[in-house]
Amino acid sequence: MQITGLTGTVAVVTGAARMRSIGRAIAVGLAGAGCDVAITGTDRRPDTFPADERASGWLGLASVAAEIEALGRRCLPVTTDGRDPQAHADDLVERVTGALGPIGVLVNNAAASRGADRVPVVDLPDGVWESVLDTNLTGAFHTSRAVARQMAAAGRGGSIVSISSIGGKLAAGRTAAYAASKAGLQALTSAMAQELGPAGIRVNAVCPGLVRTSRLDDVSDERLAAVLESSVPLRRAGRPEDVASLVTFLCSDQGAWITGQAINVDGGQLTIR
């Protein structure tokens, strides 16, 4: 099967600055399928990079942009600037359309790092709930709304994919903020799919399980192996490319009749929902 329909399409991928990340894999995967790609990410200081990024001379967004351009596609790196999310989303759409053209694909991948939110609700520090929801859900809402307005006005249809998580379906203890934000993404996906379908805009969510990215660096190999043995039928963690392949498919001609879905990519950890 050949992936078609993406050559010359302008895609936006948020949260794509890390070397071992789902966002980088998605951005490069879409470029490989023919997209010109705008990528966003935070302006991290090099001294905060993981050891492997520092050792490789990783430059964040600039390194991802170089990979995309090496594939013969255009790239626009945009640093997330911490402004009001609505203003940032509107500015992002204006910058991307001005530099690359009308947007045909949006991937909401930016997410809050695991940290102070992984505690019982009664111990959740002030402001942490808001921070996680703002990054994982409210930011995706503002970006989706701004891009959907542009897509509808352009009259060419399009595809919006939000990277949720099986955590939004499991809703496990000590993950209240994270689970609520990811479940909210799935609800937003359903509502937008119903509203935007008549304009030819498809909206889906992808729900990864355990994926080997830098966000798992604080989990020991022994702990990860135990979880995989007890919970994941395929007995391995996912690769960022496993997620990127599904995202690319959903945005292509081959995924043209799929919308309103929250699809698990988790090695079989959830086999029903």
C-alpha positions as CSV (number, residue, x, y, z in Angstrom):
1,M,0.0,0.0,0.0
2,Q,1.2,3.4,-0.9
3,I,0.4,6.4,1.4
4,T,-1.1,9.1,-0.8
5,G,-2.7,12.5,-0.6
6,L,-0.1,14.2,1.5
7,T,2.4,15.5,-1.1
8,G,2.6,19.3,-0.7
9,T,0.2,19.3,2.2
10,V,1.1,21.7,5.0
11,A,1.2,20.1,8.5
12,V,1.6,21.5,11.9
13,V,3.0,19.3,14.7
14,T,3.1,20.7,18.2
15,G,5.6,19.6,20.8
16,A,8.3,18.3,18.4
17,A,11.6,19.5,19.8
18,R,12.9,16.4,21.7
19,M,15.2,13.8,20.2
20,R,13.5,10.7,21.6
21,S,9.9,11.8,21.2
22,I,6.6,11.1,19.5
23,G,6.4,14.6,18.2
24,R,9.8,14.3,16.3
25,A,8.8,11.0,14.8
26,I,5.4,12.4,13.6
27,A,7.0,15.5,12.1
28,V,9.6,13.4,10.2
29,G,7.0,10.8,9.2
30,L,4.7,13.4,7.7
31,A,7.6,14.9,5.9
32,G,8.5,11.5,4.5
33,A,5.0,11.2,3.2
34,G,5.3,14.5,1.4
35,C,4.2,17.2,3.9
36,D,5.8,20.6,4.5
37,V,5.9,20.8,8.3
38,A,5.7,23.5,10.9
39,I,6.9,22.3,14.3
40,T,6.6,23.9,17.7
41,G,8.4,23.4,21.0
42,T,9.6,25.1,24.1
43,D,12.9,27.0,24.2
44,R,14.8,24.6,26.5
45,R,18.3,25.5,27.7
46,P,21.0,23.0,26.5
47,D,22.1,22.3,30.1
48,T,18.6,20.8,30.7
49,F,18.8,18.4,27.8
50,P,19.1,14.6,28.7
51,A,22.7,13.3,28.5
52,D,22.2,11.6,25.1
53,E,20.9,14.9,23.5
54,R,23.9,16.8,24.9
55,A,26.3,14.1,23.7
56,S,24.8,14.2,20.2
57,G,24.9,17.9,19.8
58,W,21.1,18.0,19.7
59,L,19.7,21.5,18.9
60,G,16.0,21.0,19.6
61,L,13.7,22.3,16.9
62,A,16.6,23.2,14.7
63,S,17.7,19.5,14.6
64,V,14.2,18.3,13.7
65,A,14.0,21.0,11.0
66,A,17.2,19.8,9.5
67,E,15.8,16.3,9.3
68,I,12.7,17.5,7.5
69,E,14.6,19.6,5.1
70,A,17.0,16.7,4.3
71,L,13.9,14.9,3.0
72,G,13.3,17.7,0.5
73,R,10.4,19.4,2.4
74,R,10.1,22.9,3.8
75,C,10.0,23.4,7.6
76,L,9.0,26.3,9.8
77,P,10.2,26.0,13.5
78,V,8.1,28.0,15.9
79,T,9.2,28.4,19.6
80,T,6.3,28.3,22.1
81,D,6.5,31.6,23.8
82,G,4.2,31.2,26.8
83,R,1.7,33.8,25.7
84,D,-2.0,33.5,26.1
85,P,-2.8,30.2,24.3
86,Q,-5.5,31.8,22.1
87,A,-3.2,34.5,21.0
88,H,-0.4,32.0,20.4
89,A,-2.7,29.7,18.3
90,D,-3.9,32.6,16.2
91,D,-0.3,33.8,15.6
92,L,0.8,30.3,14.8
93,V,-1.8,29.9,12.1
94,E,-0.9,33.3,10.6
95,R,2.8,32.5,10.6
96,V,2.3,29.0,9.1
97,T,-0.1,30.1,6.3
98,G,2.1,33.0,5.5
99,A,5.3,31.0,5.2
100,L,4.1,27.6,3.9
101,G,0.5,28.0,2.8
102,P,-3.0,26.8,4.0
103,I,-2.8,24.1,6.7
104,G,-4.1,20.7,5.8
105,V,-3.0,18.7,8.8
106,L,-2.7,19.5,12.5
107,V,-1.3,17.1,15.1
108,N,-1.8,18.2,18.7
109,N,1.1,16.5,20.4
110,A,2.4,19.0,23.0
111,A,2.0,17.6,26.5
112,A,3.0,18.4,30.1
113,S,5.8,16.3,31.6
114,R,5.1,13.8,34.2
115,G,5.9,15.2,37.6
116,A,4.1,16.8,40.6
117,D,0.7,15.7,39.2
118,R,1.3,12.0,39.9
119,V,0.0,12.1,43.5
120,P,-3.4,11.4,45.1
121,V,-6.0,14.2,44.4
122,V,-6.0,15.3,48.1
123,D,-2.2,15.9,47.8
124,L,-2.3,17.7,44.4
125,P,-0.3,21.0,44.7
126,D,-2.1,24.3,44.0
127,G,-1.7,25.2,40.3
128,V,-0.7,21.7,39.1
129,W,-4.2,20.7,37.9
130,E,-4.5,24.0,36.0
131,S,-1.0,23.6,34.5
132,V,-1.6,20.1,33.2
133,L,-5.1,20.9,31.8
134,D,-3.8,24.1,30.2
135,T,-1.0,22.3,28.4
136,N,-2.7,19.0,27.4
137,L,-6.2,20.1,26.8
138,T,-6.8,23.9,26.6
139,G,-3.8,24.4,24.3
140,A,-5.0,21.7,22.0
141,F,-8.5,23.3,22.0
142,H,-7.2,26.8,21.0
143,T,-4.9,25.4,18.3
144,S,-7.6,23.1,16.9
145,R,-10.1,25.9,16.8
146,A,-7.8,28.3,15.1
147,V,-6.7,25.7,12.5
148,A,-10.3,24.5,12.0
149,R,-11.4,28.0,11.2
150,Q,-8.7,28.3,8.6
151,M,-9.4,24.9,7.1
152,A,-13.1,25.6,6.8
153,A,-12.5,29.0,5.2
154,A,-10.1,27.4,2.7
155,G,-12.7,24.8,1.8
156,R,-10.2,22.0,1.2
157,G,-11.0,19.8,4.2
158,G,-8.2,18.5,6.4
159,S,-7.2,16.3,9.2
160,I,-6.8,17.0,12.9
161,V,-5.2,14.4,15.2
162,S,-4.7,14.8,18.9
163,I,-2.2,12.6,20.8
164,S,-4.2,11.4,23.8
165,S,-3.3,8.4,25.9
166,I,-4.7,5.1,27.1
167,G,-4.4,6.9,30.5
168,G,-7.5,8.9,29.5
169,K,-9.4,5.6,29.4
170,L,-7.8,3.8,32.3
171,A,-8.1,6.8,34.6
172,A,-5.8,5.2,37.2
173,G,-5.3,6.5,40.7
174,R,-2.6,9.2,41.1
175,T,-3.1,10.4,37.6
176,A,-6.2,12.6,38.0
177,A,-5.0,15.7,36.2
178,Y,-3.3,13.7,33.4
179,A,-6.2,11.3,32.9
180,A,-8.8,14.1,32.9
181,S,-6.8,16.1,30.3
182,K,-6.5,13.1,28.0
183,A,-10.1,12.0,28.4
184,G,-11.0,15.6,27.6
185,L,-9.0,15.4,24.4
186,Q,-11.0,12.4,23.4
187,A,-14.3,14.2,24.1
188,L,-13.1,17.2,22.2
189,T,-12.2,14.9,19.3
190,S,-15.7,13.4,19.2
191,A,-17.5,16.8,19.3
192,M,-15.3,18.4,16.7
193,A,-15.6,15.4,14.4
194,Q,-19.3,15.7,14.4
195,E,-19.2,19.5,13.8
196,L,-16.5,19.6,11.2
197,G,-17.3,16.5,9.1
198,P,-19.6,18.4,6.7
199,A,-16.6,20.6,5.9
200,G,-14.5,17.6,5.0
201,I,-12.4,17.9,8.2
202,R,-11.6,14.7,9.9
203,V,-10.8,14.7,13.6
204,N,-9.3,11.7,15.5
205,A,-7.3,10.9,18.6
206,V,-4.5,8.5,19.0
207,C,-4.0,6.9,22.4
208,P,-0.5,5.5,23.0
209,G,0.5,3.2,25.8
210,L,4.0,2.8,27.0
211,V,6.3,4.4,24.4
212,R,10.1,4.6,24.8
213,T,10.8,8.3,24.9
214,S,12.8,10.5,27.1
215,R,9.7,10.8,29.3
216,L,10.3,7.3,30.5
217,D,13.9,8.0,31.7
218,D,12.8,8.1,35.3
219,V,11.4,4.5,35.1
220,S,13.9,1.8,35.7
221,D,14.4,-1.0,33.2
222,E,13.3,-3.5,35.9
223,R,10.1,-1.6,36.6
224,L,9.3,-1.2,32.9
225,A,10.0,-4.9,32.2
226,A,7.6,-5.9,35.0
227,V,4.8,-3.7,33.6
228,L,5.3,-5.0,30.1
229,E,5.3,-8.6,31.4
230,S,2.1,-8.1,33.4
231,S,0.1,-5.8,31.1
232,V,1.2,-5.7,27.5
233,P,0.5,-8.8,25.4
234,L,3.2,-7.9,22.8
235,R,5.7,-7.7,25.6
236,R,7.5,-4.6,24.4
237,A,7.3,-0.9,24.8
238,G,6.2,1.1,21.7
239,R,8.5,3.1,19.5
240,P,7.7,6.7,18.6
241,E,7.5,5.5,15.0
242,D,4.7,3.1,15.9
243,V,2.6,6.2,16.8
244,A,3.8,8.2,13.9
245,S,2.8,5.5,11.4
246,L,-0.8,5.6,12.5
247,V,-0.9,9.4,12.5
248,T,0.4,9.5,9.0
249,F,-2.2,6.9,7.9
250,L,-5.1,8.8,9.5
251,C,-4.0,12.0,7.7
252,S,-3.7,10.3,4.3
253,D,-6.1,9.3,1.6
254,Q,-6.0,5.8,3.0
255,G,-7.6,7.1,6.3
256,A,-10.2,9.2,4.5
257,W,-13.3,7.5,6.0
258,I,-12.0,7.5,9.6
259,T,-13.2,10.3,12.0
260,G,-14.3,10.7,15.5
261,Q,-12.2,7.8,16.8
262,A,-9.8,7.4,19.8
263,I,-7.5,4.6,18.6
264,N,-5.2,2.7,21.0
265,V,-1.5,2.1,20.0
266,D,-0.4,0.1,23.0
267,G,0.7,-3.4,22.2
268,G,-2.6,-4.7,23.3
269,Q,-2.7,-3.3,26.8
270,L,-6.4,-2.2,26.2
271,T,-8.1,-4.8,24.1
272,I,-11.7,-3.6,24.3
273,R,-12.0,0.2,24.8
